[in-house]
Amino acid sequence: MLTDAAIRKAKPSGKQRKMFDSRGLFLLVTPAGGKLWRLKYRFSGKEKLLALGAYPDVPLAAARDRREDARRVIAAGIDPSAQRRAEKEASGATFELVAREWCDKFGVQWSASHAETVLSRLEQNVFPFLGTKVTREVNAPELLDVLRRIERRGANETARRVRQICGQVFRYAIATGRADRDPSADLRGALTPVKVEHRAAITDPKKAAGLLRALDAYEGTLIVQCALRLAPLVFVRPGELRKAEWSEIDLDRAEWTIPAWRMKMKQTLTVPLARQAVAILRQIYPVTGGGKYVFPSARSVSRPMSDNAILAALRRSGIAAEEMTGHGFRAMARTILDEVLNVRVDLIEHQLGHAVKDPNGRAYNRTAFISDRAAMMQQWADYLDTLKSPPEATGTESGTASR
């Protein structure tokens, strides 16, 4: 059984953990430091959870009292979760009820990871403090107090994103007749500004040559070697590269089709693969081709490579953090393709997965200009080969090409 001392000393870890008391009562310790009371019970043959408040607002003794109240309701043949929902709906929809309804309604349009992130931010940062309040009664100072708690952890960017999420929930509540206004709108300028840091990128051809040679010389695992060498050839976002699946890649057609749900802009993107890119993928296929991911995690083939793998490899290759990041390959391609190789900007933007519109303001389909983009990607790969060749073999390290 739990004690007050054990609860006070409980520290957050990298994932949620449960501290059990008795008769189904346990304390859920979140990674953010929240301590939430939960009651596990069975009703009609199904296991369920009932939220009983947050510690220390609800101390151990009070949590046990709430547990016993709930068990008496269960003994009477009533589901306490259903009873609570009915009571809240009778008194006015609570913020948590509206927020979960909003997540259920719109979450089907999001990627699984984004939906999980949105709900997790609400569960860890907002529901413990505003979840039981009637939505139309939540005011700006109360919401600001929740956001200040996040800021005190040093998570200013998270505070900004939580404010945005709450704003969407309030606007949904207004549209469905359960709130009169959006208090998050009153908090513009009230949060600590987030310092924008531009991702480091090498855009000078001479420096890019040294970078490419360092990547070729990397002596880590074959999986990371291939990911490093492929990154500059395809210049997709780091998350799109490390989560690449073999089912998306057609080596015979030399194309990689990234589905919309994995794209930041939520539109399918076709990446034409230069001969050099196909060669890298054929090299790694015997190693990972039997699994889901092109670049699986070193710990489990059922998961993609970690987001830190490329960065760590760059550092081990002697590339400093202030020089280059995994995202920097995009800026390198964008700059050199435009300023050195004189490639049409709209083709570059298409390949970067950015929104590109026709003269009438309509967004082009992401399959547009495939042949032109395929030629551009081959030109880019050939140029990179020229860059990293010894200077005496080419006579130059920068090279140019006409439009």
Residue, then its C-alpha position, 0 to 999 in steps of 0.5 A: m500500500l502507498t504512503d504519503a512519503a512514498i508519493r511525495k518522493a515519487k519522481p517522473s521518468g521517461k514514461q508513465r509509471k503506476m504506483f499501486d495502493s489497494r482495491g484497484l487504486f493506483l497513482l499514475v506518475t506522468p513524464a511531466g511530473g503529474k501525479l494522477w489518481r486512477l481506479k481500475y475496476r471491471f464492469s459488465g466483464k470489461e476492465k475500465l479506469l476512473a479518474l479520481g483527481a490529482y495529487p496533492d489536491v486529492p491526498l491519499a486519504a481522500a483518494r481512498d474515500r473516492r475509491e470506496d464511493a465508486r465501489r459502492v456505486i459499482a456494487a449497486g450495478i451502476d458504472p461510475s464512469a457512465q454516471r459521471r458522464a451523465e452528471k457532467e452532461a446534465s450540468g454542462a460539458t466539461f473541458e475534458l469531455v469536449a476535448r476528448e470528443w474533439c480529438d475523436k472527431f478530428g484525430v482520424q484525419w491526423s497521423a497516429s503519432h500526431a493524434e497521440t501527441v495532442l491527447s498526451r499534451l492534454e492529459q499531462n498538462v491540462f486535464p488534471f487542472l481544467g478537465t473537470k471544469v465546465t467548458r464555458e466557465v474556464n477563463a483566461p487567468e485559469l488557462l494562463d495558470v496551466l500554461r505557466r506551469i508548463e513554462r516553469r519546466g522550461a518547456n516554452e514551446t510546449a506551452r505555446r502548442v498547448r495554448q493552440i490546442c486549447g484554442q481549437v478545443f474552445r472553438y469547437a465547443i463554441a461551434t457545438g453550443r458548449a462555450d461562448r468564447d475562446p479564452s486562449a485568444d486573450l493570452r496572445g503575448a502573455l507567454t514567454p516568446v519562443k526563441v527561433e533557432h535556424r537549423a545549421a546547414i552547409t550551403d557553400p559548395k566547397k564546404a559541402a564537398g568536405l561534408l560529403r567526403a566525411l559522410d563517405a568515410y563514416e565507419g559505423t553500421l551499414i544501416v547508418q552509413c547508407a542513411l547518411r549517404l542517402a540523406p543528401l541525395v533525397f533531401v527529405r525531412p529527417g523523420e521521413l528518411r528514418k521512417a522510410e518503408w520498403s513498401e513505399i519504394d519501387l527500385d525498378r521504377a526508381e521512385w519512393t512514394i511517401p504517403a500523405w499521412r507521413m508528410k508534414m503537408k499531409q500530401t503524398l510526395t513522389v521522390p525520384l531516385a537517382r542512380q546513386a540513390v538506387a545503388i545505396l538502397r540495393q546495397i542495404y536491401p539484403v540486410t533490411g529488405g525482409g522487414k518493414y523499415v529501410f533503416p530500422s532501429a538498432r534495438s528492434v527491427s519493428r521500429p525505425m531508426s532513432d531520430n538521434a542516429i543521423l545527428a550522432a553519426l554527423r558528430r562522429s564524422g567531425i561535423a559540428a552541431e553549428e555546421m550541419t544538422g540532419h535537416g540541413f541537407r534540405a537547405m543545402a539542396r535548395t540553395i545550391l540547386d537554385e544558385v549554382l545549378n540554376v534549376r527552376v525554383d518551382l521544381i525544387e519547391h515541389q521536391l522539398g514537399h512545399a506547397v506550389k501553386d499554378p498561375n491561377g493560385r491552385a495547388y499543383n498535384r504532388t505528382a506534377f513534373i515527375s520527369d523534370r524532377a527525375a532529371m533534376m535529382q539525377q543532375w543533383a546526384d551527379y553534381l554531388d559526385t563531382l563535388k566530392s571527387p578529388p579537386e585534381a580530378t575535376g579541376t574545381e569543387s563547385g561546378t556550375a550548370s546552365r538552366 
